[in-house]
Amino acid sequence: MPLTYLINIPMNTSSIRLILLAVLSVFLMALVPVTIKYIQVDPWLIGAFRLAISVLGLVLLAALLKKPLIAKRENWGIIFLLGLVFAVHWLTYFYSIQLSTASIAAIGVSTFGAHLLLLGWFVHKQPPHWIEILCVFMAFVGVYIVLPDFDVSQDMTIGLILGVISGFLYALLPLMHQKYRHINGQRRTFGQFFVALLIFSLGLPKVDFDIPRDAWIGLFLLATFSTLIAHSLWIKVTTELNHVLTSIIYYLYVPIAMSFSFFFLNEEVTFNKALGAGVIIVANIIGILHRLRFETTSPR
């Protein structure tokens, strides 16, 4: 699939800036699976702490800029839905990391591109081409390849499956943010984080807060860099930038996360893991580029 299809996307200074912000966001988010695997903290505490710091940061920023954060009452249902999808996406991803490995969880969530193609069928009423169906099939073959002993009774396999579910929910978010872009971006971000914070708070009564100092430092770094900064940037770029570009840029997440896992967690990069990741990435990018070709050649 020729990369020249990307030429059909208008490029200007604003687009280049958004692309750079997207790359920075992916880099910061790739720190998440490695940090979570390292600190070994309850997923409910991880989510609640990250979101609490992020919500506080957004409140302080809004106060400094004197901009309201509360969406209009008629948009509260939309905000709640965004927060709910985001919270479940995080929960499934956190448990995926803890049950399997940082790399396998990252590979599982990377199937979001395949999900995005299927969701485009239902949301935008765009029937998939046979090439796109083949790409979706290839992506899930890649998931199967990652674990040569695919056994649903094993934590490693359950973790991978949870990663795939998380990828599906992650694919929903950019479509939702684009659909509801009439709501101010900062209010959408705040609302999504605030609702997710309320949901994660439900699990706190059973959490053991007696964790090492290093774990608290890790949580703080996740909250500031990988949540407040990274997710705020990602919401901005997925709302404003062409979804094809953001989808392709996102696949930097897998090699970055695998590299971090190799260097900081001494995690082995097996042949199956590398091959499965490669199949998923190639399948998703081919599918995305094919969709771009379809959109740019179809009559308006």
Summary of the structure (lengths in Angstrom):
residues: 300
radius of gyration: 18.9
end to end distance: 22.8
largest distance: 60.9
contacts: 1054
relative contact order: 0.22
helix: 80%
strand: 0%
